[in-house]
């Protein structure tokens, strides 16, 4: 399995802020990339807005590649905090997770999320990912039940340096945790990424939230981030 490639982002110094997106500003069939707050890393796969009984959510739409990725422009550059969202899925052998501390110079990042193995058997995974999409699993843990067509709140918390502390929680309970001193990544951007190994799954995402623990960190302007992807 190969994770999505990470694209570099450079910061300018401004004030950081929390961020929340319930996707209600989108219309059905809009690409998440049409929002001012999101930027698609690669057109291989997309998150498309859909009406779920009157609630606007996003769902995967796959094309020629087995991965997708988006950078959250709204949360900009930060160090310590939590990324979370409500998630459900159909299918198996497919990770969905959050990117944090995407490095400005090297394209490295941490990724944490869920991995439906053979539902209701699943796992949580925390990994280091490089700019080419290669990854090293830092920890992975059994998760039961992880059932299809069921909403879960997935949360990825990152704090500190030397070592970096990483925790992946499902429905408020920590299921995976690890400390990393080998890569020890600093402040960076965050986002959403997913992939599959064989049959394309469906992921559904709602209520994306970033809680920045710091009161002052580096932040990028939307234009400064977008310019680096052109």
Backbone torsions as a table, in degrees:
resi	resn	phi	psi	omega
1	UNK	NA	141.6	178.8
2	UNK	-124.7	131.9	179.3
3	UNK	-78.3	170.0	-179.1
4	UNK	-70.4	147.0	176.1
5	UNK	-64.3	144.8	177.5
6	UNK	-100.2	133.6	179.8
7	UNK	-105.7	141.4	-171.9
8	UNK	-72.8	148.2	179.8
9	UNK	-135.7	132.1	-178.2
10	UNK	-110.0	137.7	-176.6
11	UNK	-94.7	154.1	161.7
12	UNK	-118.6	158.0	-170.3
13	UNK	-88.5	111.1	173.5
14	UNK	-140.6	-166.6	-178.8
15	UNK	-95.6	133.4	179.5
16	UNK	-77.8	164.9	-178.4
17	UNK	-154.6	155.1	172.1
18	UNK	-70.4	166.4	-177.5
19	UNK	-148.3	142.2	176.1
20	UNK	-142.7	136.8	177.2
21	UNK	-140.4	115.5	174.8
22	UNK	-98.2	5.7	173.5
23	UNK	68.0	12.1	-179.2
24	UNK	-70.5	-15.3	177.4
25	UNK	-76.6	-12.2	-179.3
26	UNK	-89.7	160.3	173.0
27	UNK	-110.3	155.3	179.4
28	UNK	-51.1	135.9	179.1
29	UNK	80.0	-0.9	173.0
30	UNK	-68.6	139.5	169.4
31	UNK	-74.7	140.2	177.6
32	UNK	-54.8	-28.0	178.7
33	UNK	-62.3	-18.6	179.1
34	UNK	-74.9	-14.6	175.3
35	UNK	-76.0	143.7	177.9
36	UNK	-62.4	-20.7	-172.4
37	UNK	-95.5	0.4	-174.3
38	UNK	-134.1	149.7	176.9
39	UNK	-136.7	126.1	-178.5
40	UNK	-78.7	129.7	-179.1
41	UNK	-75.6	-38.5	-174.2
42	UNK	-153.3	139.0	-177.5
43	UNK	-78.0	8.0	-178.3
44	UNK	-61.6	-36.7	176.6
45	UNK	-143.9	157.1	-174.5
46	UNK	-136.3	159.5	166.3
47	UNK	-107.3	122.5	-174.2
48	UNK	-116.9	137.5	179.8
49	UNK	-68.7	142.0	179.2
50	UNK	-145.4	147.6	177.9
51	UNK	-88.1	118.6	179.8
52	UNK	-113.1	87.2	-179.3
53	UNK	54.0	45.4	177.5
54	UNK	90.5	-4.8	178.4
55	UNK	-108.7	125.8	-179.8
56	UNK	-80.9	125.6	177.9
57	UNK	-127.6	179.2	170.5
58	UNK	-119.0	149.6	178.8
59	UNK	-139.0	155.6	-176.6
60	UNK	-74.5	145.8	171.4
61	UNK	-136.7	115.2	-173.8
62	UNK	-95.7	149.6	175.0
63	UNK	-124.5	-114.6	-172.3
64	UNK	-92.0	-7.7	-178.1
65	UNK	-120.5	157.0	-174.1
66	UNK	-96.5	25.2	178.6
67	UNK	-148.2	162.0	172.1
68	UNK	-144.3	160.6	177.4
69	UNK	-160.1	143.4	177.0
70	UNK	-135.8	139.1	171.4
71	UNK	-94.7	135.6	175.9
72	UNK	-87.1	106.3	177.9
73	UNK	-73.0	-27.8	-175.2
74	UNK	-65.8	-29.8	-179.0
75	UNK	-95.4	-12.5	174.3
76	UNK	57.2	-135.7	-174.4
77	UNK	-108.0	129.3	179.4
78	UNK	-150.8	173.5	-174.8
79	UNK	-117.3	-65.5	-176.5
80	UNK	-106.5	133.1	179.3
81	UNK	167.2	-165.6	-177.3
82	UNK	-133.3	135.5	169.9
83	UNK	-111.2	133.0	-179.4
84	UNK	-146.7	162.1	175.3
85	UNK	-165.8	160.6	170.0
86	UNK	-87.4	132.9	-171.9
87	UNK	-136.6	139.9	165.8
88	UNK	-139.8	169.3	-172.5
89	UNK	-155.1	163.5	161.2
90	UNK	-130.1	150.9	-178.4
91	UNK	102.0	-173.1	-177.1
92	UNK	-153.8	174.3	-179.8
93	UNK	50.9	51.4	-176.6
94	UNK	-151.9	119.0	178.6
95	UNK	-86.1	146.2	169.1
96	UNK	-132.1	128.9	-176.8
97	UNK	-155.7	-178.8	179.8
98	UNK	-109.6	136.2	172.4
99	UNK	-91.0	135.2	174.3
100	UNK	-136.0	156.1	179.6
101	UNK	51.0	43.9	172.6
102	UNK	-62.1	115.2	-169.0
103	UNK	-75.2	137.3	-175.0
104	UNK	-69.2	-29.1	-174.3
105	UNK	-100.6	-34.1	-172.0
106	UNK	-109.7	-15.6	-176.3
107	UNK	78.4	6.9	177.8
108	UNK	-74.4	159.9	176.8
109	UNK	-161.4	165.2	165.6
110	UNK	-100.1	148.8	176.2
111	UNK	-135.0	133.3	178.2
112	UNK	-136.5	137.3	-179.5
113	UNK	-176.1	-162.1	-178.3
114	UNK	-104.0	155.0	178.2
115	UNK	-139.4	99.3	174.6
116	UNK	-67.8	114.7	-178.9
117	UNK	-83.8	-67.2	174.1
118	UNK	-146.2	83.6	-172.1
119	UNK	-47.3	136.0	11.7
120	UNK	-86.2	14.9	174.9
121	UNK	-86.8	129.1	-179.6
122	UNK	-146.3	-173.4	-179.8
123	UNK	-150.5	158.5	166.8
124	UNK	-110.5	144.4	-173.1
125	UNK	-134.7	136.6	169.7
126	UNK	-122.9	128.8	-173.8
127	UNK	-140.6	158.2	167.0
128	UNK	-97.3	135.0	-178.8
129	UNK	-126.1	137.6	177.1
130	UNK	-99.3	-179.4	-172.9
131	UNK	-67.8	-19.1	178.3
132	UNK	-89.9	-3.1	-178.5
133	UNK	92.3	-1.8	173.8
134	UNK	-70.8	151.4	-173.8
135	UNK	-140.6	157.9	170.6
136	UNK	-127.1	121.2	178.2
137	UNK	-72.8	122.2	178.0
138	UNK	-86.5	-33.9	172.2
139	UNK	-163.2	148.2	170.7
140	UNK	-144.1	141.8	-172.5
141	UNK	-138.0	143.5	177.7
142	UNK	-58.6	138.5	176.5
143	UNK	-135.1	119.0	179.3
144	UNK	-141.9	133.2	-5.1
145	UNK	-85.9	151.3	168.8
146	UNK	-127.1	92.2	-168.0
147	UNK	-101.1	143.9	176.5
148	UNK	-65.4	154.4	177.0
149	UNK	58.7	31.3	177.9
150	UNK	-129.3	131.3	179.0
151	UNK	-76.5	133.7	174.3
152	UNK	-127.3	141.9	170.3
153	UNK	-91.3	117.6	-178.1
154	UNK	-110.2	130.4	-175.1
155	UNK	-132.8	133.9	-179.4
156	UNK	-123.0	113.4	-178.0
157	UNK	-107.7	138.7	179.1
158	UNK	-136.3	131.2	178.8
159	UNK	-145.0	153.9	168.2
160	UNK	77.9	173.1	171.4
161	UNK	-146.3	148.0	178.5
162	UNK	59.2	51.6	10.9
163	UNK	-98.0	170.6	169.5
164	UNK	-87.0	131.6	178.2
165	UNK	-100.4	127.2	-177.4
166	UNK	-127.5	131.6	179.0
167	UNK	-134.4	134.8	177.6
168	UNK	-116.8	120.3	-177.9
169	UNK	-117.3	147.1	174.8
170	UNK	-125.4	123.1	-177.3
171	UNK	52.2	40.9	173.8
172	UNK	84.7	-1.6	-179.8
173	UNK	-111.8	126.8	178.2
174	UNK	-66.1	124.1	179.1
175	UNK	-110.8	-26.7	176.9
176	UNK	-138.3	139.5	174.4
177	UNK	-149.3	147.8	-178.2
178	UNK	-159.3	154.2	171.2
179	UNK	-111.4	137.3	-179.2
180	UNK	-122.2	120.4	173.3
181	UNK	-111.6	-14.8	-176.0
182	UNK	-70.4	-42.9	-177.2
183	UNK	-102.9	-39.1	170.1
184	UNK	48.2	53.0	-175.4
185	UNK	-68.7	146.8	179.5
186	UNK	-96.8	-162.6	-176.6
187	UNK	-55.0	147.4	179.0
188	UNK	-168.2	-172.6	179.7
189	UNK	-87.9	172.1	175.3
190	UNK	-130.1	170.9	-179.7
191	UNK	-176.8	-165.6	-179.2
192	UNK	-126.0	138.0	176.9
193	UNK	-143.6	154.1	178.0
194	UNK	-155.5	164.5	-178.5
195	UNK	-159.0	172.2	172.7
196	UNK	-147.2	160.6	-176.4
197	UNK	-100.7	-38.7	-177.1
198	UNK	-131.9	-92.0	179.0
199	UNK	-77.5	135.9	-177.7
200	UNK	-68.0	126.2	177.9
201	UNK	-87.9	177.3	168.8
202	UNK	-117.4	127.5	171.7
203	UNK	-112.8	142.7	177.8
204	UNK	-125.4	133.4	-174.0
205	UNK	-132.6	137.8	177.3
206	UNK	-145.3	157.6	172.9
207	UNK	52.7	59.3	175.9
208	UNK	-72.6	130.8	-174.0
209	UNK	-138.4	136.1	172.9
210	UNK	-120.2	124.0	176.3
211	UNK	-112.3	104.6	-178.3
212	UNK	-86.9	118.8	-176.7
213	UNK	-74.8	-19.3	-177.4
214	UNK	-90.6	152.6	177.8
215	UNK	-92.7	-18.3	179.0
216	UNK	-149.0	116.2	177.8
217	UNK	-144.1	176.2	176.6
218	UNK	-71.1	141.8	176.2
219	UNK	-135.7	147.2	174.6
220	UNK	-101.1	148.5	168.1
221	UNK	-77.3	155.6	179.1
222	UNK	-57.9	-43.6	-178.1
223	UNK	-65.2	-37.6	-179.2
224	UNK	-66.1	-38.7	177.7
225	UNK	-68.2	-49.3	-175.6
226	UNK	-60.8	-35.6	-177.6
227	UNK	-59.8	-29.4	-177.2
228	UNK	-80.2	-8.8	179.6
229	UNK	-101.7	-0.6	-176.6
230	UNK	-90.2	NA	NA
